[in-house]
Amino acid sequence: MAIAGVIGEIQSTLAAAPAAESSSDALLNGMGKDAFLKLLIAQIRYQNPLDPIKNDNFISQLAQFSNLEAIQEIKGAIEAQVHVQKLSSAASLLGREIEIVGPDGEPLFGVVEAVEQLDGEVFLRVGQTLVNMDQVVSIG
């Protein structure tokens, strides 16, 4: 494959990924592990045999890939922890009276009867109404 083919392959991989603010954000948000590996493999496959990739460059790229994986794992763990914290906070409100601001701006009061989870969001059931945790103004 000619150099134009390699460049085209890399450009199509990058075009498929949305633009991001920094290179680390691009790897996390746009490219992901698959695109990063494709670029690395394309670089190795089409390297000049008379001037191969230097070991330190290759090791640096592998270290970047390892960092990407570690950051993605940390991000997942933090997101899980935040979700558990939301559930715990909501559970602590069971049986307690809360105040929310109604659609007309008037305060509404009710007792939290249950905690429900819908599409990853945590809601409080007050009577027949589901209340988002962000709507709670005060706890009685």
Backbone bond lengths (Angstrom), bond angles and torsions (degrees), N, CA, C in turn:
res aa  C-N    CA-C-N  psi(-1)  N-CA   C-N-CA  omega(-1)  CA-C   N-CA-C  phi
1 M - - - 1.453 - - 1.520 108.50 -
2 A 1.291 115.20 135.96 1.460 120.91 -179.75 1.521 110.39 -75.42
3 I 1.319 114.80 164.65 1.465 120.31 -179.46 1.523 110.98 -59.27
4 A 1.324 117.97 -33.17 1.469 121.12 178.52 1.529 110.00 -63.08
5 G 1.348 116.71 -36.82 1.464 120.76 178.26 1.517 111.97 -66.36
6 V 1.328 115.82 -40.76 1.465 120.75 178.56 1.524 109.79 -64.59
7 I 1.319 115.87 -46.01 1.459 119.87 179.66 1.526 110.13 -62.48
8 G 1.328 116.76 -40.73 1.460 120.04 177.86 1.514 112.05 -62.70
9 E 1.342 116.78 -40.67 1.469 121.35 178.48 1.529 110.73 -63.50
10 I 1.320 116.54 -43.64 1.465 120.79 179.42 1.527 110.02 -66.77
11 Q 1.329 117.60 -42.64 1.460 120.08 179.89 1.522 111.61 -64.13
12 S 1.331 117.59 -39.04 1.463 119.06 179.42 1.527 110.99 -67.83
13 T 1.335 116.80 -34.71 1.465 120.14 176.81 1.515 110.46 -66.37
14 L 1.327 116.69 -44.49 1.461 120.46 179.93 1.524 111.68 -70.01
15 A 1.338 118.02 -34.32 1.465 120.52 -179.87 1.523 110.85 -67.23
16 A 1.318 117.14 -29.18 1.456 120.66 179.29 1.518 111.75 -71.72
17 A 1.333 116.95 -19.37 1.471 121.35 -179.57 1.517 109.01 -95.84
18 P 1.349 117.51 136.14 1.463 119.48 177.47 1.520 111.74 -66.33
19 A 1.330 116.11 154.33 1.465 120.57 179.43 1.516 109.96 -69.55
20 A 1.326 115.91 146.79 1.467 121.13 178.65 1.515 108.50 -132.38
21 E 1.344 115.91 170.39 1.450 120.25 -173.68 1.524 113.41 -76.94
22 S 1.325 118.87 -37.39 1.453 120.85 -178.89 1.515 109.11 -133.62
23 S 1.331 116.19 170.73 1.458 119.03 -177.11 1.523 111.48 -65.66
24 S 1.330 118.49 -37.61 1.460 119.58 178.43 1.519 110.37 -69.39
25 D 1.347 117.74 -36.82 1.456 120.32 175.49 1.521 110.50 -65.04
26 A 1.340 116.19 -37.59 1.465 119.34 178.90 1.516 110.37 -62.31
27 L 1.323 117.17 -41.76 1.457 119.42 178.70 1.516 111.34 -66.22
28 L 1.323 117.51 -42.32 1.463 120.71 -177.66 1.519 112.09 -73.75
29 N 1.325 117.28 -48.22 1.451 120.90 -171.77 1.517 113.42 -90.50
30 G 1.310 117.10 -36.02 1.444 119.24 -172.70 1.504 114.54 -102.54
31 M 1.328 115.85 -63.42 1.447 119.52 -171.46 1.515 112.33 -73.14
32 G 1.282 118.21 -51.34 1.443 120.54 -176.26 1.513 111.23 76.35
33 K 1.318 114.83 179.82 1.462 120.95 -175.65 1.526 111.48 -68.07
34 D 1.331 117.12 -41.34 1.466 119.91 -175.61 1.525 111.89 -62.27
35 A 1.321 116.62 -46.81 1.460 119.69 -179.29 1.521 110.89 -66.48
36 F 1.348 116.49 -39.06 1.463 119.99 178.84 1.530 110.15 -61.39
37 L 1.337 116.38 -44.47 1.469 119.94 178.43 1.524 111.74 -64.71
38 K 1.333 117.31 -39.06 1.468 120.44 178.34 1.522 110.66 -61.01
39 L 1.329 116.03 -42.68 1.467 119.14 178.91 1.523 111.13 -64.85
40 L 1.319 116.55 -42.16 1.460 120.73 179.85 1.532 110.81 -64.04
41 I 1.318 116.65 -43.81 1.473 120.65 179.57 1.525 110.59 -65.84
42 A 1.342 116.97 -41.46 1.468 120.00 177.96 1.525 110.40 -61.74
43 Q 1.322 116.59 -39.50 1.468 120.57 179.35 1.525 110.40 -63.83
44 I 1.320 116.71 -42.90 1.473 120.16 -179.89 1.523 110.70 -69.76
45 R 1.325 116.76 -43.41 1.464 121.25 -176.45 1.523 111.92 -62.92
46 Y 1.324 116.93 -39.73 1.452 120.24 -173.09 1.530 113.23 -106.68
47 Q 1.323 116.44 21.78 1.458 118.65 178.17 1.528 110.13 -70.52
48 N 1.286 114.95 156.88 1.456 121.48 178.06 1.531 107.74 -74.95
49 P 1.349 118.52 119.84 1.464 119.76 -178.40 1.528 113.08 -63.14
50 L 1.327 116.95 -23.10 1.454 119.77 179.11 1.531 111.61 -83.91
51 D 1.323 116.44 -15.11 1.463 121.37 179.07 1.535 108.37 -141.83
52 P 1.339 117.10 70.64 1.467 119.79 -175.76 1.530 112.07 -68.19
53 I 1.315 114.14 167.52 1.467 120.44 178.41 1.523 108.55 -59.91
54 K 1.302 115.30 134.78 1.463 120.18 177.68 1.529 108.99 -70.61
55 N 1.326 116.14 146.10 1.465 120.67 -178.38 1.524 112.27 -57.67
56 D 1.327 116.80 -40.93 1.462 118.18 -178.03 1.528 111.42 -67.20
57 N 1.343 117.95 -34.49 1.464 120.36 175.43 1.520 110.99 -65.66
58 F 1.315 115.88 -43.62 1.462 120.90 -179.45 1.527 110.29 -63.90
59 I 1.319 116.75 -44.47 1.467 121.37 179.31 1.526 110.03 -63.99
60 S 1.315 116.98 -38.55 1.466 120.87 178.06 1.526 110.79 -62.35
61 Q 1.322 116.78 -42.40 1.459 120.06 179.60 1.534 110.89 -67.09
62 L 1.317 117.04 -39.18 1.470 119.74 176.95 1.518 110.82 -65.49
63 A 1.329 117.18 -36.54 1.462 120.27 177.61 1.525 110.36 -66.09
64 Q 1.324 117.21 -39.24 1.464 120.31 176.76 1.521 110.28 -62.05
65 F 1.324 116.28 -40.59 1.462 120.43 178.98 1.528 110.25 -64.49
66 S 1.323 117.42 -42.38 1.464 121.33 177.55 1.522 110.82 -62.20
67 N 1.332 116.46 -41.49 1.464 120.35 177.08 1.525 111.02 -61.94
68 L 1.316 116.67 -41.28 1.462 121.27 178.51 1.522 110.33 -59.28
69 E 1.319 116.68 -47.24 1.468 120.28 179.50 1.523 111.28 -61.89
70 A 1.324 117.12 -43.35 1.459 121.01 -179.37 1.525 110.93 -64.08
71 I 1.309 117.50 -41.69 1.464 121.43 179.56 1.524 110.16 -64.66
72 Q 1.320 117.59 -40.81 1.461 120.49 178.99 1.528 110.81 -65.17
73 E 1.316 117.91 -38.32 1.465 121.01 177.41 1.531 110.64 -66.35
74 I 1.319 116.66 -41.87 1.470 120.51 178.53 1.528 109.82 -64.02
75 K 1.314 116.64 -42.78 1.464 120.74 179.04 1.526 110.22 -59.64
76 G 1.316 117.40 -44.57 1.465 120.84 178.76 1.522 112.24 -62.94
77 A 1.323 116.26 -40.77 1.465 120.60 179.51 1.527 110.95 -66.28
78 I 1.314 117.44 -39.94 1.470 120.89 179.08 1.530 110.20 -66.57
79 E 1.334 116.92 -42.45 1.464 119.87 178.51 1.527 110.78 -61.91
80 A 1.328 117.68 -40.36 1.467 121.25 177.80 1.527 110.52 -64.79
81 Q 1.327 116.70 -41.39 1.462 120.77 179.91 1.527 111.27 -64.97
82 V 1.309 117.38 -40.44 1.466 121.35 178.23 1.527 109.81 -62.74
83 H 1.321 116.86 -41.53 1.460 120.59 179.44 1.531 111.02 -64.47
84 V 1.318 117.20 -43.02 1.468 121.07 177.56 1.526 109.88 -62.19
85 Q 1.327 117.25 -39.62 1.463 121.19 178.63 1.524 111.13 -63.17
86 K 1.342 116.52 -41.49 1.468 120.13 178.08 1.530 110.53 -62.56
87 L 1.334 116.63 -44.70 1.468 120.25 178.83 1.522 110.86 -62.15
88 S 1.307 116.84 -41.94 1.461 121.54 179.95 1.529 110.95 -64.16
89 S 1.316 116.36 -44.02 1.465 120.47 178.29 1.527 110.83 -62.71
90 A 1.327 115.89 -42.46 1.459 119.82 179.66 1.533 110.52 -65.54
91 A 1.324 117.25 -41.55 1.466 120.75 -179.78 1.521 111.42 -63.51
92 S 1.318 117.60 -31.11 1.463 120.58 179.42 1.527 111.83 -69.48
93 L 1.329 117.01 -13.93 1.462 121.00 -179.98 1.528 112.81 -92.18
94 L 1.324 118.39 -5.49 1.468 120.93 -179.37 1.526 110.39 -57.09
95 G 1.332 115.42 130.28 1.456 121.01 178.81 1.516 114.40 80.81
96 R 1.301 117.89 -2.43 1.474 120.81 -178.52 1.518 109.71 -101.20
97 E 1.332 114.83 152.08 1.457 120.40 177.78 1.530 108.54 -84.85
98 I 1.331 114.61 135.72 1.464 120.00 178.19 1.521 108.92 -124.11
99 E 1.303 114.02 159.58 1.463 121.24 174.46 1.517 107.87 -118.73
100 I 1.334 115.05 133.58 1.463 120.90 174.42 1.520 107.79 -128.85
101 V 1.309 116.02 162.78 1.457 120.95 174.79 1.515 107.07 -93.38
102 G 1.332 115.50 122.05 1.463 120.98 -179.11 1.511 112.08 -72.24
103 P 1.326 116.11 174.56 1.466 120.81 -179.02 1.534 112.87 -61.65
104 D 1.332 116.33 -27.91 1.464 119.73 -179.81 1.524 112.45 -91.23
105 G 1.344 117.31 4.97 1.457 121.82 178.93 1.516 113.76 90.47
106 E 1.311 117.18 -5.39 1.462 121.71 179.55 1.529 109.99 -83.04
107 P 1.334 117.50 144.72 1.467 119.29 177.47 1.523 111.13 -70.70
108 L 1.316 116.01 139.47 1.460 122.67 176.43 1.516 108.26 -121.51
109 F 1.332 116.07 141.58 1.458 121.58 -178.81 1.524 108.85 -120.08
110 G 1.318 116.33 149.03 1.453 120.98 176.10 1.514 110.37 -172.74
111 V 1.334 114.86 164.61 1.457 121.55 -179.89 1.524 108.68 -99.28
112 V 1.324 115.95 133.30 1.461 121.75 179.31 1.527 108.37 -73.34
113 E 1.344 115.89 118.10 1.460 121.84 -177.43 1.522 112.86 -98.45
114 A 1.332 116.27 -27.74 1.466 119.84 -177.14 1.523 109.52 -158.39
115 V 1.310 114.55 163.97 1.461 122.79 174.73 1.526 106.60 -117.78
116 E 1.322 116.37 130.02 1.463 120.48 -179.56 1.521 110.06 -127.77
117 Q 1.310 113.79 153.00 1.460 120.62 179.78 1.523 107.87 -121.89
118 L 1.319 116.88 123.18 1.456 122.55 178.40 1.520 109.14 -132.26
119 D 1.308 116.62 122.95 1.471 122.16 178.87 1.518 112.93 51.88
120 G 1.327 116.49 39.69 1.453 121.14 177.20 1.520 114.39 81.48
121 E 1.317 118.11 -3.63 1.461 122.30 178.22 1.522 109.13 -99.33
122 V 1.325 116.37 148.66 1.455 122.71 -179.56 1.528 109.01 -102.91
123 F 1.332 116.32 128.70 1.457 122.58 -179.73 1.516 110.37 -125.56
124 L 1.331 114.92 152.42 1.454 122.27 174.93 1.529 107.21 -103.97
125 R 1.318 116.35 134.85 1.462 119.40 175.67 1.519 107.72 -95.12
126 V 1.336 114.40 118.51 1.459 122.43 176.92 1.530 105.71 -120.94
127 G 1.338 116.03 103.48 1.464 119.82 -173.67 1.516 108.78 64.82
128 Q 1.313 116.67 -124.39 1.468 121.74 178.90 1.530 112.23 -97.28
129 T 1.323 116.19 5.53 1.460 121.35 -173.70 1.526 111.12 -105.82
130 L 1.336 115.16 137.33 1.461 120.61 171.22 1.517 107.97 -95.29
131 V 1.328 115.56 128.32 1.459 121.78 -177.02 1.525 108.55 -117.08
132 N 1.315 116.04 128.51 1.461 120.55 175.45 1.528 108.44 -72.66
133 M 1.320 115.96 143.28 1.475 120.76 -179.21 1.527 111.78 -56.21
134 D 1.329 117.31 -30.23 1.462 121.05 -178.55 1.531 112.35 -69.42
135 Q 1.334 117.84 -17.25 1.457 121.62 -177.96 1.524 113.08 -84.18
136 V 1.340 117.48 -12.11 1.459 120.76 -176.47 1.530 109.72 -71.27
137 V 1.330 115.40 125.15 1.458 121.86 179.78 1.520 110.88 -96.01
138 S 1.338 115.68 -42.82 1.466 119.11 179.35 1.521 109.41 -149.71
139 I 1.328 114.16 161.28 1.455 122.54 -179.32 1.518 106.92 -122.17
140 G 1.345 115.77 127.65 1.466 120.26 -178.42 1.511 112.44 -91.28
